[in-house]
Structure formats: structure tokens, C-alpha cells
Amino acid sequence: MTYQEKKSIVSLITAVFIFVSYCLYMYPRYPGGSAELSEIFRYWGSFVLVLTLVSIVAHILISIIFNIVFRMTTGEKEPAFEDELDKLIGLKSFRNSFAVFILGFLLAMGSLVIDQPIRVMFMILIGSGFLSDVTGSVTKLYHYRKGL
């Protein structure tokens, strides 16, 4: 298995772990019942903001740890350059990831049009962000395994 395949798998596992654990952490804190609208918006705003920050920091830390473990176990360094294949795979994974997020964004806005509760819009946005991250990792893994 190549470095890029291993890195894609670690990124996929990291994304799933972070999202699931953060959702389990935040679920009990949802202001249910007759909460004010400002409290509900504060909850969802903090949910998205903190999830974004935690996800970025965790991805950076796990990438550093992955590179250290990879170097210790294989004795190889991380590839210092990207060739054309790596760039094409990166672009395809970005395209697929972006398409999933935009589709989710449109669905979230559509949920407002058909008078769904505001929490549905936020859930769709957060879910599409997660699915776009997973789609990017899976696309990279697929193309590194099967080629373009």
C-alpha cells in the first residue's frame, strides 16, 4: 500500500471519528422544548464553528502523527513532491467533495423553502460537510487504488 493510500485511509477514519464523537458530545446539549430562537441559533452556530475548528486541528495533528509513525515504521520520508497523477487525483477528489457539499447546501436551502424547522437546515449543512470530507478521502483512495 502506498503512502497516499495509507494517508487517505487515515484521513477517512479521522473524519468519521471526529464527526461521530463530536455529534455524540453535542447531542445532549441541544436546547429542546420551548427554547428561544436565539438560543437555538447560538447552539447551531457554536456547533458548526467548534466542529470546524476541532476538525482542522485534529486533521493537522493526526497528519503529523501519521507522518512520524510512517517514518518510524517504514524508514521512508513523506514524498517531497506531487507528480501529475497526484495533482489529477487531488483535483478529482476536490471536485467530488465540492459537488457533494453544494448539493447539500442546495438541499438545506430547499428545506427552508418548504417550511422545515431551522434544525433541519443545519443538520443537512453539517451532514453535507461531513459527507464532502468523506467523499474526498474515498475518491483519493479509489483513484490511488484503481488509477484514473
PyMOL CGO cylinders between C-alpha atoms (Angstrom):
from pymol import cmd
from pymol.cgo import CYLINDER

trace = [
    CYLINDER, 0.00, 0.00, 0.00, 1.42, 3.37, -0.98, 0.3, 1, 1, 1, 1, 1, 1,
    CYLINDER, 1.42, 3.37, -0.98, 1.87, 6.41, 1.24, 0.3, 1, 1, 1, 1, 1, 1,
    CYLINDER, 1.87, 6.41, 1.24, -1.06, 8.18, -0.42, 0.3, 1, 1, 1, 1, 1, 1,
    CYLINDER, -1.06, 8.18, -0.42, -3.41, 5.23, 0.12, 0.3, 1, 1, 1, 1, 1, 1,
    CYLINDER, -3.41, 5.23, 0.12, -2.48, 4.98, 3.77, 0.3, 1, 1, 1, 1, 1, 1,
    CYLINDER, -2.48, 4.98, 3.77, -2.89, 8.72, 4.22, 0.3, 1, 1, 1, 1, 1, 1,
    CYLINDER, -2.89, 8.72, 4.22, -6.36, 8.59, 2.58, 0.3, 1, 1, 1, 1, 1, 1,
    CYLINDER, -6.36, 8.59, 2.58, -7.44, 5.78, 4.90, 0.3, 1, 1, 1, 1, 1, 1,
    CYLINDER, -7.44, 5.78, 4.90, -6.19, 7.64, 7.97, 0.3, 1, 1, 1, 1, 1, 1,
    CYLINDER, -6.19, 7.64, 7.97, -7.97, 10.80, 6.79, 0.3, 1, 1, 1, 1, 1, 1,
    CYLINDER, -7.97, 10.80, 6.79, -11.21, 8.87, 6.27, 0.3, 1, 1, 1, 1, 1, 1,
    CYLINDER, -11.21, 8.87, 6.27, -11.05, 7.23, 9.69, 0.3, 1, 1, 1, 1, 1, 1,
    CYLINDER, -11.05, 7.23, 9.69, -10.18, 10.56, 11.30, 0.3, 1, 1, 1, 1, 1, 1,
    CYLINDER, -10.18, 10.56, 11.30, -13.10, 12.34, 9.66, 0.3, 1, 1, 1, 1, 1, 1,
    CYLINDER, -13.10, 12.34, 9.66, -15.60, 9.69, 10.77, 0.3, 1, 1, 1, 1, 1, 1,
    CYLINDER, -15.60, 9.69, 10.77, -14.20, 9.52, 14.31, 0.3, 1, 1, 1, 1, 1, 1,
    CYLINDER, -14.20, 9.52, 14.31, -14.18, 13.29, 14.80, 0.3, 1, 1, 1, 1, 1, 1,
    CYLINDER, -14.18, 13.29, 14.80, -17.69, 13.78, 13.41, 0.3, 1, 1, 1, 1, 1, 1,
    CYLINDER, -17.69, 13.78, 13.41, -19.30, 10.93, 15.34, 0.3, 1, 1, 1, 1, 1, 1,
    CYLINDER, -19.30, 10.93, 15.34, -17.60, 11.74, 18.63, 0.3, 1, 1, 1, 1, 1, 1,
    CYLINDER, -17.60, 11.74, 18.63, -18.40, 15.45, 18.37, 0.3, 1, 1, 1, 1, 1, 1,
    CYLINDER, -18.40, 15.45, 18.37, -22.04, 14.78, 17.49, 0.3, 1, 1, 1, 1, 1, 1,
    CYLINDER, -22.04, 14.78, 17.49, -22.33, 12.43, 20.47, 0.3, 1, 1, 1, 1, 1, 1,
    CYLINDER, -22.33, 12.43, 20.47, -20.80, 15.13, 22.65, 0.3, 1, 1, 1, 1, 1, 1,
    CYLINDER, -20.80, 15.13, 22.65, -23.11, 17.90, 21.41, 0.3, 1, 1, 1, 1, 1, 1,
    CYLINDER, -23.11, 17.90, 21.41, -26.38, 15.96, 21.10, 0.3, 1, 1, 1, 1, 1, 1,
    CYLINDER, -26.38, 15.96, 21.10, -27.30, 16.13, 24.82, 0.3, 1, 1, 1, 1, 1, 1,
    CYLINDER, -27.30, 16.13, 24.82, -26.71, 19.89, 24.81, 0.3, 1, 1, 1, 1, 1, 1,
    CYLINDER, -26.71, 19.89, 24.81, -29.44, 20.64, 22.27, 0.3, 1, 1, 1, 1, 1, 1,
    CYLINDER, -29.44, 20.64, 22.27, -31.84, 23.23, 23.69, 0.3, 1, 1, 1, 1, 1, 1,
    CYLINDER, -31.84, 23.23, 23.69, -35.07, 21.35, 23.23, 0.3, 1, 1, 1, 1, 1, 1,
    CYLINDER, -35.07, 21.35, 23.23, -38.60, 22.14, 24.17, 0.3, 1, 1, 1, 1, 1, 1,
    CYLINDER, -38.60, 22.14, 24.17, -39.61, 25.77, 24.23, 0.3, 1, 1, 1, 1, 1, 1,
    CYLINDER, -39.61, 25.77, 24.23, -36.15, 27.27, 23.82, 0.3, 1, 1, 1, 1, 1, 1,
    CYLINDER, -36.15, 27.27, 23.82, -35.86, 30.74, 22.37, 0.3, 1, 1, 1, 1, 1, 1,
    CYLINDER, -35.86, 30.74, 22.37, -34.85, 31.13, 18.76, 0.3, 1, 1, 1, 1, 1, 1,
    CYLINDER, -34.85, 31.13, 18.76, -31.67, 32.99, 19.72, 0.3, 1, 1, 1, 1, 1, 1,
    CYLINDER, -31.67, 32.99, 19.72, -30.61, 30.08, 21.95, 0.3, 1, 1, 1, 1, 1, 1,
    CYLINDER, -30.61, 30.08, 21.95, -31.19, 27.60, 19.13, 0.3, 1, 1, 1, 1, 1, 1,
    CYLINDER, -31.19, 27.60, 19.13, -29.16, 29.73, 16.70, 0.3, 1, 1, 1, 1, 1, 1,
    CYLINDER, -29.16, 29.73, 16.70, -26.38, 30.05, 19.29, 0.3, 1, 1, 1, 1, 1, 1,
    CYLINDER, -26.38, 30.05, 19.29, -26.32, 26.26, 19.67, 0.3, 1, 1, 1, 1, 1, 1,
    CYLINDER, -26.32, 26.26, 19.67, -26.10, 25.59, 15.93, 0.3, 1, 1, 1, 1, 1, 1,
    CYLINDER, -26.10, 25.59, 15.93, -23.58, 28.39, 15.39, 0.3, 1, 1, 1, 1, 1, 1,
    CYLINDER, -23.58, 28.39, 15.39, -21.30, 27.04, 18.09, 0.3, 1, 1, 1, 1, 1, 1,
    CYLINDER, -21.30, 27.04, 18.09, -21.83, 23.51, 16.78, 0.3, 1, 1, 1, 1, 1, 1,
    CYLINDER, -21.83, 23.51, 16.78, -20.62, 24.43, 13.29, 0.3, 1, 1, 1, 1, 1, 1,
    CYLINDER, -20.62, 24.43, 13.29, -17.81, 26.72, 14.44, 0.3, 1, 1, 1, 1, 1, 1,
    CYLINDER, -17.81, 26.72, 14.44, -16.36, 24.38, 17.05, 0.3, 1, 1, 1, 1, 1, 1,
    CYLINDER, -16.36, 24.38, 17.05, -16.73, 21.34, 14.78, 0.3, 1, 1, 1, 1, 1, 1,
    CYLINDER, -16.73, 21.34, 14.78, -14.82, 23.18, 12.05, 0.3, 1, 1, 1, 1, 1, 1,
    CYLINDER, -14.82, 23.18, 12.05, -12.03, 24.24, 14.39, 0.3, 1, 1, 1, 1, 1, 1,
    CYLINDER, -12.03, 24.24, 14.39, -11.77, 20.85, 16.09, 0.3, 1, 1, 1, 1, 1, 1,
    CYLINDER, -11.77, 20.85, 16.09, -11.75, 19.09, 12.73, 0.3, 1, 1, 1, 1, 1, 1,
    CYLINDER, -11.75, 19.09, 12.73, -8.97, 21.29, 11.32, 0.3, 1, 1, 1, 1, 1, 1,
    CYLINDER, -8.97, 21.29, 11.32, -6.77, 20.97, 14.41, 0.3, 1, 1, 1, 1, 1, 1,
    CYLINDER, -6.77, 20.97, 14.41, -7.36, 17.21, 14.65, 0.3, 1, 1, 1, 1, 1, 1,
    CYLINDER, -7.36, 17.21, 14.65, -6.58, 16.66, 10.96, 0.3, 1, 1, 1, 1, 1, 1,
    CYLINDER, -6.58, 16.66, 10.96, -3.32, 18.60, 11.33, 0.3, 1, 1, 1, 1, 1, 1,
    CYLINDER, -3.32, 18.60, 11.33, -2.28, 16.73, 14.48, 0.3, 1, 1, 1, 1, 1, 1,
    CYLINDER, -2.28, 16.73, 14.48, -3.18, 13.33, 13.07, 0.3, 1, 1, 1, 1, 1, 1,
    CYLINDER, -3.18, 13.33, 13.07, -1.33, 14.14, 9.84, 0.3, 1, 1, 1, 1, 1, 1,
    CYLINDER, -1.33, 14.14, 9.84, 1.79, 14.96, 11.84, 0.3, 1, 1, 1, 1, 1, 1,
    CYLINDER, 1.79, 14.96, 11.84, 1.43, 11.82, 13.94, 0.3, 1, 1, 1, 1, 1, 1,
    CYLINDER, 1.43, 11.82, 13.94, 0.80, 9.75, 10.80, 0.3, 1, 1, 1, 1, 1, 1,
    CYLINDER, 0.80, 9.75, 10.80, 3.99, 11.07, 9.17, 0.3, 1, 1, 1, 1, 1, 1,
    CYLINDER, 3.99, 11.07, 9.17, 6.03, 10.31, 12.30, 0.3, 1, 1, 1, 1, 1, 1,
    CYLINDER, 6.03, 10.31, 12.30, 4.64, 6.78, 12.60, 0.3, 1, 1, 1, 1, 1, 1,
    CYLINDER, 4.64, 6.78, 12.60, 5.05, 6.21, 8.85, 0.3, 1, 1, 1, 1, 1, 1,
    CYLINDER, 5.05, 6.21, 8.85, 8.70, 7.27, 9.00, 0.3, 1, 1, 1, 1, 1, 1,
    CYLINDER, 8.70, 7.27, 9.00, 9.39, 5.14, 12.09, 0.3, 1, 1, 1, 1, 1, 1,
    CYLINDER, 9.39, 5.14, 12.09, 7.76, 2.01, 10.69, 0.3, 1, 1, 1, 1, 1, 1,
    CYLINDER, 7.76, 2.01, 10.69, 8.94, 2.15, 7.08, 0.3, 1, 1, 1, 1, 1, 1,
    CYLINDER, 8.94, 2.15, 7.08, 12.06, 4.28, 7.28, 0.3, 1, 1, 1, 1, 1, 1,
    CYLINDER, 12.06, 4.28, 7.28, 10.79, 6.30, 4.32, 0.3, 1, 1, 1, 1, 1, 1,
    CYLINDER, 10.79, 6.30, 4.32, 10.09, 10.01, 4.21, 0.3, 1, 1, 1, 1, 1, 1,
    CYLINDER, 10.09, 10.01, 4.21, 6.90, 11.60, 3.01, 0.3, 1, 1, 1, 1, 1, 1,
    CYLINDER, 6.90, 11.60, 3.01, 7.08, 12.22, -0.75, 0.3, 1, 1, 1, 1, 1, 1,
    CYLINDER, 7.08, 12.22, -0.75, 8.51, 15.71, -1.22, 0.3, 1, 1, 1, 1, 1, 1,
    CYLINDER, 8.51, 15.71, -1.22, 6.68, 16.43, -4.47, 0.3, 1, 1, 1, 1, 1, 1,
    CYLINDER, 6.68, 16.43, -4.47, 3.45, 15.76, -6.30, 0.3, 1, 1, 1, 1, 1, 1,
    CYLINDER, 3.45, 15.76, -6.30, 3.56, 14.45, -9.82, 0.3, 1, 1, 1, 1, 1, 1,
    CYLINDER, 3.56, 14.45, -9.82, 0.81, 14.95, -12.40, 0.3, 1, 1, 1, 1, 1, 1,
    CYLINDER, 0.81, 14.95, -12.40, -1.09, 11.87, -11.21, 0.3, 1, 1, 1, 1, 1, 1,
    CYLINDER, -1.09, 11.87, -11.21, -1.19, 13.15, -7.64, 0.3, 1, 1, 1, 1, 1, 1,
    CYLINDER, -1.19, 13.15, -7.64, -2.42, 16.54, -8.82, 0.3, 1, 1, 1, 1, 1, 1,
    CYLINDER, -2.42, 16.54, -8.82, -5.14, 15.00, -11.02, 0.3, 1, 1, 1, 1, 1, 1,
    CYLINDER, -5.14, 15.00, -11.02, -6.32, 12.77, -8.19, 0.3, 1, 1, 1, 1, 1, 1,
    CYLINDER, -6.32, 12.77, -8.19, -6.36, 15.76, -5.83, 0.3, 1, 1, 1, 1, 1, 1,
    CYLINDER, -6.36, 15.76, -5.83, -8.40, 17.78, -8.32, 0.3, 1, 1, 1, 1, 1, 1,
    CYLINDER, -8.40, 17.78, -8.32, -10.90, 14.96, -8.89, 0.3, 1, 1, 1, 1, 1, 1,
    CYLINDER, -10.90, 14.96, -8.89, -11.34, 14.42, -5.16, 0.3, 1, 1, 1, 1, 1, 1,
    CYLINDER, -11.34, 14.42, -5.16, -11.82, 18.18, -4.64, 0.3, 1, 1, 1, 1, 1, 1,
    CYLINDER, -11.82, 18.18, -4.64, -14.39, 18.28, -7.45, 0.3, 1, 1, 1, 1, 1, 1,
    CYLINDER, -14.39, 18.28, -7.45, -16.38, 15.39, -6.00, 0.3, 1, 1, 1, 1, 1, 1,
    CYLINDER, -16.38, 15.39, -6.00, -16.15, 16.78, -2.48, 0.3, 1, 1, 1, 1, 1, 1,
    CYLINDER, -16.15, 16.78, -2.48, -17.27, 20.22, -3.64, 0.3, 1, 1, 1, 1, 1, 1,
    CYLINDER, -17.27, 20.22, -3.64, -20.18, 18.75, -5.61, 0.3, 1, 1, 1, 1, 1, 1,
    CYLINDER, -20.18, 18.75, -5.61, -21.43, 16.86, -2.55, 0.3, 1, 1, 1, 1, 1, 1,
    CYLINDER, -21.43, 16.86, -2.55, -21.23, 19.97, -0.38, 0.3, 1, 1, 1, 1, 1, 1,
    CYLINDER, -21.23, 19.97, -0.38, -23.01, 22.16, -2.95, 0.3, 1, 1, 1, 1, 1, 1,
    CYLINDER, -23.01, 22.16, -2.95, -25.76, 19.56, -3.31, 0.3, 1, 1, 1, 1, 1, 1,
    CYLINDER, -25.76, 19.56, -3.31, -26.14, 19.52, 0.46, 0.3, 1, 1, 1, 1, 1, 1,
    CYLINDER, -26.14, 19.52, 0.46, -26.20, 23.32, 0.56, 0.3, 1, 1, 1, 1, 1, 1,
    CYLINDER, -26.20, 23.32, 0.56, -28.96, 23.40, -2.04, 0.3, 1, 1, 1, 1, 1, 1,
    CYLINDER, -28.96, 23.40, -2.04, -30.93, 20.77, -0.13, 0.3, 1, 1, 1, 1, 1, 1,
    CYLINDER, -30.93, 20.77, -0.13, -30.52, 22.79, 3.07, 0.3, 1, 1, 1, 1, 1, 1,
    CYLINDER, -30.52, 22.79, 3.07, -31.83, 25.93, 1.39, 0.3, 1, 1, 1, 1, 1, 1,
    CYLINDER, -31.83, 25.93, 1.39, -34.65, 23.88, -0.14, 0.3, 1, 1, 1, 1, 1, 1,
    CYLINDER, -34.65, 23.88, -0.14, -35.62, 22.70, 3.32, 0.3, 1, 1, 1, 1, 1, 1,
    CYLINDER, -35.62, 22.70, 3.32, -36.21, 26.33, 4.28, 0.3, 1, 1, 1, 1, 1, 1,
    CYLINDER, -36.21, 26.33, 4.28, -38.34, 26.87, 1.19, 0.3, 1, 1, 1, 1, 1, 1,
    CYLINDER, -38.34, 26.87, 1.19, -40.66, 24.00, 2.10, 0.3, 1, 1, 1, 1, 1, 1,
    CYLINDER, -40.66, 24.00, 2.10, -41.02, 25.31, 5.69, 0.3, 1, 1, 1, 1, 1, 1,
    CYLINDER, -41.02, 25.31, 5.69, -38.98, 22.71, 7.53, 0.3, 1, 1, 1, 1, 1, 1,
    CYLINDER, -38.98, 22.71, 7.53, -37.68, 23.60, 11.01, 0.3, 1, 1, 1, 1, 1, 1,
    CYLINDER, -37.68, 23.60, 11.01, -34.40, 25.50, 11.13, 0.3, 1, 1, 1, 1, 1, 1,
    CYLINDER, -34.40, 25.50, 11.13, -32.67, 22.50, 12.72, 0.3, 1, 1, 1, 1, 1, 1,
    CYLINDER, -32.67, 22.50, 12.72, -33.25, 20.51, 9.53, 0.3, 1, 1, 1, 1, 1, 1,
    CYLINDER, -33.25, 20.51, 9.53, -31.31, 23.10, 7.53, 0.3, 1, 1, 1, 1, 1, 1,
    CYLINDER, -31.31, 23.10, 7.53, -28.40, 22.98, 9.97, 0.3, 1, 1, 1, 1, 1, 1,
    CYLINDER, -28.40, 22.98, 9.97, -28.40, 19.18, 10.08, 0.3, 1, 1, 1, 1, 1, 1,
    CYLINDER, -28.40, 19.18, 10.08, -28.30, 19.00, 6.29, 0.3, 1, 1, 1, 1, 1, 1,
    CYLINDER, -28.30, 19.00, 6.29, -25.46, 21.55, 6.13, 0.3, 1, 1, 1, 1, 1, 1,
    CYLINDER, -25.46, 21.55, 6.13, -23.42, 19.74, 8.78, 0.3, 1, 1, 1, 1, 1, 1,
    CYLINDER, -23.42, 19.74, 8.78, -24.12, 16.35, 7.21, 0.3, 1, 1, 1, 1, 1, 1,
    CYLINDER, -24.12, 16.35, 7.21, -23.14, 17.56, 3.75, 0.3, 1, 1, 1, 1, 1, 1,
    CYLINDER, -23.14, 17.56, 3.75, -19.90, 18.98, 5.16, 0.3, 1, 1, 1, 1, 1, 1,
    CYLINDER, -19.90, 18.98, 5.16, -19.13, 15.60, 6.69, 0.3, 1, 1, 1, 1, 1, 1,
    CYLINDER, -19.13, 15.60, 6.69, -20.10, 13.71, 3.56, 0.3, 1, 1, 1, 1, 1, 1,
    CYLINDER, -20.10, 13.71, 3.56, -17.98, 16.02, 1.40, 0.3, 1, 1, 1, 1, 1, 1,
    CYLINDER, -17.98, 16.02, 1.40, -14.94, 15.27, 3.60, 0.3, 1, 1, 1, 1, 1, 1,
    CYLINDER, -14.94, 15.27, 3.60, -15.61, 11.53, 3.38, 0.3, 1, 1, 1, 1, 1, 1,
    CYLINDER, -15.61, 11.53, 3.38, -16.20, 11.77, -0.39, 0.3, 1, 1, 1, 1, 1, 1,
    CYLINDER, -16.20, 11.77, -0.39, -12.85, 13.49, -0.89, 0.3, 1, 1, 1, 1, 1, 1,
    CYLINDER, -12.85, 13.49, -0.89, -10.99, 10.81, 1.07, 0.3, 1, 1, 1, 1, 1, 1,
    CYLINDER, -10.99, 10.81, 1.07, -12.83, 7.93, -0.61, 0.3, 1, 1, 1, 1, 1, 1,
    CYLINDER, -12.83, 7.93, -0.61, -12.23, 9.44, -4.07, 0.3, 1, 1, 1, 1, 1, 1,
    CYLINDER, -12.23, 9.44, -4.07, -8.50, 9.74, -3.38, 0.3, 1, 1, 1, 1, 1, 1,
    CYLINDER, -8.50, 9.74, -3.38, -8.34, 6.19, -2.10, 0.3, 1, 1, 1, 1, 1, 1,
    CYLINDER, -8.34, 6.19, -2.10, -10.30, 4.87, -5.08, 0.3, 1, 1, 1, 1, 1, 1,
    CYLINDER, -10.30, 4.87, -5.08, -8.14, 6.63, -7.66, 0.3, 1, 1, 1, 1, 1, 1,
    CYLINDER, -8.14, 6.63, -7.66, -4.87, 5.66, -5.99, 0.3, 1, 1, 1, 1, 1, 1,
    CYLINDER, -4.87, 5.66, -5.99, -6.03, 2.04, -5.98, 0.3, 1, 1, 1, 1, 1, 1,
    CYLINDER, -6.03, 2.04, -5.98, -7.69, 1.85, -9.40, 0.3, 1, 1, 1, 1, 1, 1,
    CYLINDER, -7.69, 1.85, -9.40, -5.99, 4.67, -11.29, 0.3, 1, 1, 1, 1, 1, 1,
    CYLINDER, -5.99, 4.67, -11.29, -7.67, 7.35, -13.34, 0.3, 1, 1, 1, 1, 1, 1,
]
cmd.load_cgo(trace, "trace")
